[in-house]
């Protein structure tokens, strides 16, 4: 049985899944190739470390949008140019539904396990606790494999799950296991040595001068603080962070958006 494919149906199916749209217009090979190529592209961006390079993630996102638009339009173009299609069992509602379920489930699984499977994860900065290193509205990429074969170092900007609540934070590592930490008159001492923290804005370190902290970082724990000491909920209040709570090391800002001014171009590509 031959039947002409509708351009409009191809477009509507493309909104749901390009693979379903390709099956509709009689291109099952393309239906399989599209998700396979997407998977390869994501893996390649990690292994080449393109995702961690300045502007790397931005280039990937722009490229993904362009490719997605082309892939979205291709089934409609095929339907427009092809007069008739010999229908098979593939062109049926059960097949469309099955493919849509498989594609959606696969995409959800990869999104939820991207950090473990591909070694990177994007995050949005919602507060000013790391200003001026990170500002509210910055979008960063974290290397979630960074601490598989090494340990967090002093000065690393890390993403972790808070020890006192199931919430992700981004802070800077100040002390590693065994370090003696002291804060006096706004100055941080590590093992008795005052730290030259060039990333601290003096106006963000006022209330800290009234704090007095003395402790030794326990084994397998890390003492972290925000660069904006006056507006950061960190190890001074939530305690040291277990190594198991570390998600990864923040690498680069790939996008920065402020509602009042739009895109902050000068921040894109900044290494952390």
PAKEVO-141255 format. One line per field, with one value per residue: z, x, y of N, C-alpha, C in turn. Coordinates in steps of 0.05 Angstrom, whole numbers, plus 5000, padded with zeros to 4 digits. Each point is the difference from the previous one (the first is absolute). Example, Ala and Ser with C-alpha at 12.3 -4.5 7.8 and 13.67 -1.06 7.14 Angstrom:
<rs>
n_up <- [5156; 4986]
n_east <- [5264; 4993]
n_north <- [4886; 5021]
ca_up <- [5000; 5001]
ca_east <- [4982; 5016]
ca_north <- [5024; 5024]
c_up <- [5000; 5014]
c_east <- [5018; 4985]
c_north <- [5024; 5022]
</rs>
This chain:
<rs>
n_up <- [5000; 4981; 5013; 4993; 5008; 5022; 4988; 5005; 4994; 4979; 4997; 5003; 4985; 4984; 5008; 4996; 4977; 4993; 5018; 5015; 4995; 5004; 5020; 5006; 4992; 5014; 5021; 5004; 4979; 4989; 5004; 4992; 4978; 5001; 5016; 4982; 4981; 5012; 5004; 4976; 4992; 5017; 4994; 4975; 5007; 5013; 4983; 4984; 5022; 4977; 5015; 5006; 4973; 5001; 5003; 5011; 5024; 4997; 4989; 5020; 5017; 4989; 4998; 5025; 5004; 4986; 5011; 5024; 4992; 4991; 5022; 5012; 4982; 5004; 5020; 5006; 4997; 5013; 5018; 4998; 5000; 5019; 4977; 5001; 5020; 4994; 5011; 5022; 5015; 4990; 4978; 5027; 5012; 5003; 4975; 4991; 5013; 4990; 4976; 5003; 5010; 4981; 4982; 5010; 5003; 4976; 4991; 5014; 4992; 4975; 5001; 5012; 4981; 4990; 5026; 5004; 4980; 5002; 5026; 4993; 5012; 4987; 5010; 5013; 5002; 5022; 5011; 5018; 5011; 4973; 5003; 4982; 5011; 5014; 4980; 5013; 4988; 5012; 4977; 5015; 4994; 5013; 5005; 4995; 4983; 5007; 5018; 4977; 4990; 5010; 5016; 5012; 4987; 5017; 5000; 4999; 4978; 5020; 4988; 5020; 5013; 5010; 5020; 5001; 4974; 4986; 5000; 4974; 5007; 4995; 5009; 5015; 4993; 5026; 5010; 4999; 4999; 5026; 4984; 5011; 5005; 4995; 5010; 4996; 5009; 4990; 5013; 4979; 5020; 4984; 5020; 5011; 4974; 5001; 4991; 4977; 5007; 4978; 5003; 5024; 4997; 5008; 4983; 4991; 5015; 5006; 4998; 4981; 5001; 5004; 4981; 5016; 4982; 5014; 4982; 5002; 4974; 5005; 5004; 4975; 5010; 4992; 5006; 4994; 4984; 5001; 4976; 5000; 5018; 4993; 4978; 5015; 4994; 5016; 4999; 5001; 4984; 4977; 5009; 5004; 4976; 5002; 4995; 5011; 5011; 4993; 4985; 5002; 4982; 5007; 4974; 4990; 4995; 4993; 5020; 4996; 5016; 4995; 5013; 5015; 4995; 5005; 4978; 5019; 4977; 5017; 5010; 4975; 5007; 5021; 5003; 5015]
n_east <- [5017; 4994; 5014; 4990; 5024; 4988; 5005; 4975; 4992; 5017; 4991; 4974; 5006; 5012; 4978; 4988; 5008; 5024; 5006; 4979; 5008; 5025; 4990; 4986; 5022; 5003; 5012; 4997; 5017; 4988; 4978; 5016; 5008; 4977; 4986; 5008; 4996; 4977; 4998; 5008; 4984; 4981; 5005; 5000; 4979; 4996; 5003; 4990; 4984; 4986; 4985; 5026; 5002; 5014; 4975; 5012; 4989; 5007; 5023; 5002; 4991; 5016; 5021; 4993; 4997; 5023; 5014; 4990; 5005; 5024; 5006; 4991; 5013; 5020; 4986; 4995; 5026; 5006; 4982; 5012; 5025; 4992; 4994; 5009; 4990; 5015; 4977; 5014; 5007; 5022; 4985; 5001; 4977; 4997; 5010; 4984; 4980; 5007; 5004; 4977; 4989; 5012; 4994; 4976; 4997; 5011; 4986; 4979; 5006; 5006; 4978; 4986; 5012; 4996; 4998; 4987; 4983; 4998; 4998; 4977; 4996; 4981; 5005; 4979; 5013; 4986; 5024; 5006; 4997; 5004; 4986; 5017; 5010; 4978; 4984; 4980; 4991; 5023; 5007; 5005; 5023; 4992; 5026; 4982; 5020; 5001; 4983; 4999; 5020; 4987; 5010; 4979; 5008; 5016; 4979; 4995; 4987; 4986; 4987; 4983; 4993; 4985; 5017; 4986; 5001; 4980; 5019; 5002; 5025; 5008; 5023; 5018; 5018; 4998; 4989; 5021; 4995; 4997; 4990; 5016; 4974; 5007; 4980; 5017; 4982; 4985; 5022; 5003; 5004; 5019; 4998; 4987; 4995; 5003; 4976; 5014; 4976; 5013; 4985; 5008; 4975; 5016; 4983; 5008; 5019; 4977; 4977; 5016; 5006; 4974; 5007; 4998; 5015; 4999; 5012; 4998; 5006; 4977; 5008; 5007; 5008; 4984; 5016; 4976; 5005; 4980; 5005; 4973; 5019; 4991; 4999; 5015; 4983; 5021; 5025; 4999; 4980; 5007; 5024; 5021; 5009; 4985; 5021; 4983; 4999; 5026; 4988; 5015; 5018; 4993; 4994; 4976; 4998; 4978; 4986; 4994; 4979; 4996; 4977; 5013; 5021; 4989; 5011; 5015; 5006; 5008; 4979; 4991; 5005; 4991; 5026; 4994]
n_north <- [4976; 5018; 5018; 5024; 5008; 5007; 5023; 5007; 4975; 5001; 5025; 4992; 4979; 5017; 5014; 4976; 4991; 5008; 4982; 5008; 5025; 4991; 4986; 5021; 5012; 4977; 5012; 4974; 5000; 5021; 4986; 4980; 5012; 5014; 4983; 4982; 5017; 5005; 4974; 4995; 5020; 4991; 4974; 5008; 5015; 4977; 4980; 5019; 5000; 4999; 4984; 4996; 5003; 5022; 5007; 4979; 5003; 5025; 4992; 4982; 5019; 5019; 4983; 4994; 5026; 5006; 4980; 5007; 5025; 4993; 4985; 5021; 5015; 4983; 4989; 5025; 5005; 4977; 5007; 5024; 4989; 4983; 4990; 4975; 4987; 4978; 4998; 4998; 4980; 5012; 5005; 4998; 5005; 4973; 4999; 5020; 4988; 4976; 5011; 5014; 4978; 4986; 5019; 5004; 4974; 4996; 5021; 4991; 4975; 5008; 5015; 4980; 4985; 5024; 5008; 4977; 5002; 5027; 5003; 5010; 5023; 5012; 5024; 5010; 5023; 4994; 5001; 5018; 4976; 4998; 5023; 5011; 4978; 4995; 5008; 5010; 4977; 4993; 4988; 4979; 4989; 4978; 4994; 4982; 4999; 5025; 4990; 4988; 5014; 5021; 5018; 5011; 5022; 5012; 5016; 4974; 5007; 4991; 4980; 5003; 4978; 5019; 5000; 5023; 4998; 4990; 5018; 5007; 5002; 5024; 4990; 5013; 4981; 5002; 4978; 4984; 4973; 5005; 5018; 5018; 5007; 5025; 5014; 5020; 5018; 4980; 4992; 4984; 4983; 4989; 4982; 5021; 4996; 5027; 4999; 5001; 5007; 5000; 4978; 5009; 5010; 5019; 5011; 4976; 5013; 5012; 4986; 4989; 5025; 4997; 4982; 4980; 4988; 4977; 4985; 4974; 5000; 4987; 4975; 5000; 5023; 5020; 5020; 5010; 5021; 5018; 5009; 5001; 5004; 5024; 4986; 4984; 4981; 4996; 4991; 5026; 4993; 4988; 5008; 4985; 4998; 4977; 4985; 4983; 5024; 4997; 5018; 5022; 5006; 5024; 5001; 5006; 5026; 4987; 5011; 5025; 5000; 5025; 4995; 5017; 4984; 4976; 4991; 4990; 5010; 5019; 4987; 4999; 4975; 5012; 4994; 4979]
ca_up <- [5000; 4998; 5011; 5002; 5027; 5004; 5010; 5026; 5020; 5004; 5017; 5026; 5012; 5005; 5025; 5021; 4996; 4972; 4992; 4992; 4975; 4979; 4995; 4987; 4972; 4987; 5003; 5026; 5005; 5012; 5027; 5018; 4999; 5014; 5028; 5002; 4995; 5023; 5022; 4993; 5003; 5029; 5010; 4988; 5013; 5025; 4996; 4988; 5020; 4987; 5018; 5022; 4989; 4998; 4978; 4990; 5005; 4985; 4972; 4999; 5002; 4975; 4980; 5004; 4991; 4971; 4991; 5007; 4981; 4974; 5003; 5003; 4974; 4980; 4993; 4985; 4972; 4987; 4994; 4978; 4974; 4993; 4991; 5014; 5016; 5004; 5029; 5013; 5028; 5016; 4999; 5015; 5026; 5021; 4996; 5007; 5029; 5011; 4995; 5016; 5028; 5002; 4997; 5024; 5023; 4996; 5005; 5029; 5014; 4995; 5015; 5029; 5005; 4983; 5016; 5003; 4974; 4982; 5015; 5003; 5006; 5002; 5023; 5000; 5025; 5007; 5021; 4998; 5021; 4990; 4987; 4972; 4983; 4986; 5005; 4995; 4972; 4985; 4995; 5001; 4994; 5019; 4993; 5020; 5002; 5009; 5025; 4999; 5004; 5016; 5022; 4998; 5010; 5010; 4978; 4980; 5003; 4999; 5003; 5020; 5014; 5028; 5020; 5018; 4984; 4973; 4983; 4988; 5004; 4986; 5018; 4995; 5021; 5016; 5015; 4993; 5025; 5017; 5001; 5022; 4988; 5019; 4988; 5020; 4988; 4972; 4986; 5002; 5005; 4995; 5013; 5011; 4979; 4989; 4971; 4983; 4984; 4980; 4988; 5019; 4998; 5028; 5010; 5005; 5022; 5023; 5024; 5007; 5018; 5027; 5005; 5010; 4994; 5003; 4998; 4983; 4981; 5005; 4977; 4978; 5000; 4988; 5010; 4977; 5005; 4976; 4997; 5012; 5027; 5015; 4990; 4993; 5019; 4993; 5022; 5025; 5012; 4993; 5006; 4979; 4979; 4996; 4973; 4985; 4991; 4978; 4973; 4980; 5000; 4981; 4980; 4982; 4997; 4972; 4993; 5022; 4993; 5020; 4988; 4994; 4978; 4980; 5001; 5008; 4982; 5011; 5019; 4987; 4995; 5023; 5014; 5029]
ca_east <- [4983; 5015; 4986; 5017; 5005; 4992; 5022; 4992; 5002; 5029; 5009; 4989; 5014; 5027; 5000; 5001; 5025; 5009; 5000; 4973; 4994; 5014; 4986; 4975; 5006; 5013; 5029; 5006; 5029; 5005; 4987; 5019; 5025; 4999; 5008; 5027; 5019; 4998; 5015; 5029; 5009; 5003; 5023; 5024; 5005; 5013; 5027; 5018; 4999; 4989; 4979; 5012; 5016; 4986; 4981; 4995; 4972; 4984; 5001; 4985; 4972; 4991; 5000; 4978; 4976; 5000; 4996; 4973; 4982; 5003; 4988; 4971; 4988; 5006; 4977; 4980; 5010; 4998; 4971; 4992; 5012; 4993; 4972; 4986; 5017; 4988; 4997; 5007; 4991; 5013; 4983; 4976; 4999; 5015; 5029; 5006; 4999; 5022; 5025; 4999; 5006; 5028; 5017; 4996; 5012; 5029; 5009; 4997; 5021; 5025; 5001; 5003; 5026; 5021; 5024; 5014; 5006; 5015; 5021; 4996; 4973; 4996; 4986; 4994; 5006; 4976; 5004; 5025; 5018; 5027; 5008; 4995; 5009; 4975; 4978; 4973; 4994; 5021; 4996; 5027; 5002; 5017; 5012; 4991; 5020; 5025; 5011; 5000; 5028; 5015; 4985; 4997; 5023; 4994; 4996; 4980; 4971; 4987; 4971; 4997; 4975; 5004; 4998; 4977; 4975; 5003; 5001; 5026; 5014; 5026; 5018; 5028; 5013; 5019; 5016; 4998; 5002; 5024; 5008; 4991; 4988; 4993; 4991; 5003; 4998; 4994; 5022; 5000; 5026; 5000; 5025; 5015; 5009; 4978; 4995; 4997; 4976; 4997; 4974; 4981; 4995; 5001; 4974; 4985; 5013; 4997; 4990; 5019; 5020; 4990; 4999; 5025; 4997; 5024; 4993; 5017; 4982; 5001; 5007; 4980; 4981; 5011; 4989; 4995; 4987; 4994; 5018; 4986; 4999; 4977; 4974; 5005; 4994; 5021; 5010; 4998; 4973; 4990; 5021; 5017; 4985; 5012; 5010; 4979; 4980; 5011; 4989; 5020; 5015; 4990; 5022; 4998; 4974; 4993; 4980; 4994; 4976; 4988; 4974; 4999; 5019; 5002; 5024; 5025; 5019; 5027; 5004; 4999; 5027; 5018; 5008; 4997]
ca_north <- [5024; 5025; 5024; 5023; 5010; 5028; 5017; 5010; 4979; 4996; 5022; 4995; 4977; 5010; 5013; 4979; 4985; 4998; 4971; 4992; 5014; 4986; 4975; 5008; 5005; 4977; 5000; 4988; 5002; 5026; 5000; 4988; 5015; 5026; 4997; 4989; 5022; 5018; 4987; 5002; 5028; 5006; 4986; 5012; 5026; 4995; 4988; 5020; 5022; 5024; 5011; 5016; 5021; 5026; 5001; 4973; 4993; 5019; 4991; 4975; 5006; 5013; 4979; 4981; 5013; 5000; 4972; 4992; 5013; 4986; 4974; 5004; 5006; 4979; 4983; 5015; 5003; 4974; 4996; 5018; 4992; 4973; 5000; 4980; 4981; 4974; 4998; 4975; 4998; 5021; 5024; 4993; 5015; 4987; 5004; 5028; 5003; 4985; 5015; 5024; 4992; 4993; 5024; 5016; 4986; 5002; 5027; 5005; 4985; 5014; 5025; 4994; 4987; 5012; 5004; 4974; 4987; 5017; 5014; 5029; 5008; 5029; 5010; 5029; 5013; 5015; 5020; 5016; 4990; 4996; 5024; 5006; 4978; 4991; 5018; 4989; 5000; 4986; 4972; 4988; 4971; 4986; 4975; 4981; 4979; 5013; 4989; 4971; 4991; 5020; 5012; 5029; 5015; 5027; 5018; 4989; 5007; 4974; 4996; 4978; 4998; 5010; 4978; 5003; 5001; 4989; 5023; 5003; 5026; 5005; 5015; 4996; 4983; 5016; 4981; 4972; 4984; 5004; 5029; 5017; 5024; 5021; 5026; 5021; 5027; 4998; 4987; 4971; 4987; 4971; 4990; 5022; 5019; 5017; 4995; 5023; 4993; 5022; 4998; 5012; 5028; 5010; 5009; 4976; 4986; 5018; 4987; 4978; 5011; 4996; 4971; 4987; 4971; 4983; 4972; 4982; 4987; 4971; 4982; 4996; 5023; 5024; 5025; 5017; 5025; 5016; 5024; 5022; 4990; 5012; 4990; 4972; 4978; 4981; 4982; 5014; 4995; 4973; 4980; 4991; 4985; 4974; 4996; 4986; 5019; 5016; 4994; 5005; 5026; 5020; 5004; 5023; 5013; 4997; 5020; 5018; 5015; 5018; 5009; 5028; 5008; 4979; 4983; 5013; 4988; 5001; 4978; 4974; 4989; 5005; 4976; 5002]
c_up <- [5000; 5011; 5002; 5029; 5003; 5012; 5028; 5021; 5006; 5019; 5029; 5015; 5007; 5026; 5023; 4999; 4971; 4991; 4991; 4973; 4977; 4993; 4985; 4970; 4987; 5001; 5027; 5007; 5012; 5028; 5021; 5002; 5017; 5029; 5004; 4996; 5023; 5023; 4995; 5003; 5029; 5011; 4989; 5012; 5027; 4996; 4988; 5019; 4988; 5019; 5022; 4990; 5000; 4975; 4989; 5003; 4984; 4971; 4997; 5000; 4974; 4978; 5003; 4991; 4970; 4989; 5005; 4981; 4973; 5001; 5003; 4973; 4979; 4994; 4984; 4971; 4985; 4993; 4977; 4973; 4992; 4993; 5017; 5015; 5003; 5031; 5010; 5028; 5017; 5001; 5014; 5027; 5022; 4998; 5008; 5031; 5014; 4997; 5017; 5029; 5003; 4999; 5025; 5024; 4999; 5006; 5029; 5015; 4997; 5015; 5029; 5007; 4984; 5015; 5002; 4973; 4982; 5014; 5000; 5006; 5002; 5025; 4996; 5027; 5008; 5020; 4997; 5020; 4990; 4984; 5011; 4981; 4984; 5009; 4996; 4971; 4983; 4997; 4997; 4991; 5020; 4990; 5023; 5003; 5012; 5024; 5000; 5007; 5015; 5021; 4996; 5013; 5010; 4976; 4979; 5006; 4994; 5002; 5018; 5011; 5029; 5020; 5018; 4985; 4972; 4980; 4989; 5004; 4983; 5018; 4993; 5023; 5014; 5015; 4992; 5026; 5015; 5003; 5026; 4989; 5023; 4985; 5022; 4985; 4970; 4984; 5005; 5003; 4995; 5010; 5010; 4981; 4990; 4969; 4985; 4980; 4981; 4988; 5019; 4995; 5029; 5010; 5005; 5024; 5025; 5025; 5009; 5020; 5029; 5008; 5011; 4997; 5003; 4999; 4984; 4982; 5005; 4975; 4980; 5000; 4989; 5011; 4977; 5009; 4973; 4999; 5011; 5029; 5016; 4992; 4991; 5023; 4993; 5025; 5027; 5015; 4996; 5006; 4976; 4981; 4997; 4971; 4983; 4990; 4977; 4973; 4979; 5003; 4979; 4982; 4986; 5001; 4970; 4991; 5026; 4992; 5024; 4988; 4992; 4977; 4979; 5003; 5008; 4985; 5011; 5019; 4987; 4993; 5023; 5014; 5030; 5014]
c_east <- [5017; 4984; 5019; 5003; 4994; 5024; 4993; 5002; 5030; 5011; 4990; 5014; 5028; 5002; 5002; 5027; 5007; 5001; 4973; 4993; 5014; 4987; 4975; 5005; 5016; 5030; 5008; 5030; 5008; 4988; 5019; 5026; 5000; 5007; 5028; 5021; 5000; 5016; 5030; 5010; 5004; 5025; 5026; 5006; 5013; 5029; 5020; 5003; 4991; 4981; 5012; 5017; 4985; 4983; 4992; 4971; 4981; 4999; 4983; 4970; 4989; 4999; 4977; 4973; 4997; 4994; 4971; 4979; 5000; 4986; 4969; 4987; 5003; 4976; 4979; 5009; 4998; 4970; 4991; 5010; 4991; 4970; 4983; 5019; 4985; 5000; 5008; 4989; 5012; 4982; 4973; 5002; 5016; 5030; 5008; 5001; 5024; 5027; 5001; 5007; 5029; 5018; 4997; 5013; 5031; 5010; 4999; 5023; 5027; 5002; 5005; 5027; 5023; 5026; 5016; 5009; 5019; 5020; 4997; 4970; 4998; 4985; 4995; 5006; 4976; 5005; 5027; 5021; 5028; 5010; 5027; 5010; 4977; 4978; 4973; 4993; 5022; 4992; 5027; 4999; 5020; 5010; 4993; 5018; 5026; 5012; 4998; 5028; 5017; 4981; 4997; 5024; 4990; 4998; 4981; 4972; 4984; 4970; 4996; 4971; 5005; 4998; 4976; 4973; 5005; 4999; 5029; 5011; 5025; 5016; 5029; 5012; 5021; 5019; 4995; 5004; 5026; 5008; 4989; 4990; 4994; 4992; 5002; 5001; 4997; 5022; 4999; 5028; 4996; 5027; 5018; 5009; 4977; 4998; 4996; 4977; 4993; 4972; 4978; 4998; 4998; 4972; 4981; 5010; 5000; 4992; 5018; 5020; 4991; 4999; 5027; 4995; 5027; 4991; 5021; 4981; 5003; 5009; 4977; 4979; 5015; 4986; 4997; 4987; 4994; 5019; 4987; 4994; 4976; 4973; 5002; 4993; 5019; 5008; 5001; 4974; 4990; 5020; 5016; 4985; 5014; 5009; 4979; 4979; 5009; 4989; 5021; 5013; 4989; 5023; 4998; 4971; 4993; 4978; 4995; 4977; 4990; 4975; 5000; 5018; 5003; 5026; 5025; 5022; 5028; 5005; 5000; 5029; 5020; 5006; 4999; 5023]
c_north <- [5025; 5023; 5023; 5009; 5030; 5016; 5010; 4979; 4995; 5021; 4996; 4977; 5008; 5015; 4981; 4986; 4999; 4971; 4991; 5012; 4986; 4973; 5006; 5004; 4978; 5000; 4989; 5001; 5027; 5003; 4988; 5016; 5025; 4997; 4989; 5022; 5020; 4989; 5001; 5028; 5008; 4988; 5013; 5027; 4998; 4991; 5019; 5024; 5026; 5013; 5016; 5023; 5027; 5001; 4972; 4992; 5018; 4991; 4975; 5005; 5013; 4979; 4981; 5012; 5000; 4972; 4991; 5012; 4985; 4973; 5002; 5004; 4978; 4982; 5014; 5004; 4974; 4995; 5017; 4990; 4972; 4999; 4980; 4982; 4974; 4995; 4972; 5000; 5022; 5025; 4993; 5014; 4985; 5004; 5028; 5004; 4986; 5015; 5025; 4993; 4993; 5024; 5017; 4988; 5002; 5027; 5007; 4986; 5014; 5026; 4996; 4989; 5012; 5003; 4975; 4989; 5016; 5018; 5031; 5006; 5030; 5008; 5030; 5011; 5018; 5023; 5014; 4990; 4996; 5025; 5009; 4978; 4990; 5020; 4986; 5003; 4988; 4971; 4987; 4971; 4989; 4974; 4980; 4975; 5010; 4986; 4969; 4989; 5020; 5011; 5030; 5014; 5027; 5019; 4990; 5012; 4974; 5002; 4976; 5001; 5007; 4977; 5001; 5002; 4990; 5023; 5002; 5028; 5002; 5018; 4995; 4984; 5017; 4981; 4971; 4984; 5005; 5028; 5012; 5026; 5019; 5025; 5021; 5027; 4999; 4987; 4970; 4990; 4970; 4990; 5022; 5021; 5016; 4996; 5027; 4994; 5023; 5000; 5013; 5029; 5011; 5008; 4976; 4984; 5017; 4985; 4977; 5010; 4996; 4971; 4990; 4970; 4987; 4971; 4985; 4984; 4969; 4984; 4998; 5023; 5024; 5025; 5019; 5026; 5014; 5024; 5025; 4992; 5010; 4988; 4971; 4981; 4977; 4984; 5014; 4994; 4972; 4978; 4992; 4981; 4973; 4997; 4987; 5020; 5018; 4990; 5004; 5027; 5018; 5008; 5027; 5011; 4999; 5020; 5017; 5018; 5017; 5012; 5030; 5009; 4979; 4984; 5016; 4987; 4998; 4977; 4972; 4991; 5003; 4973; 5004; 4986]
</rs>
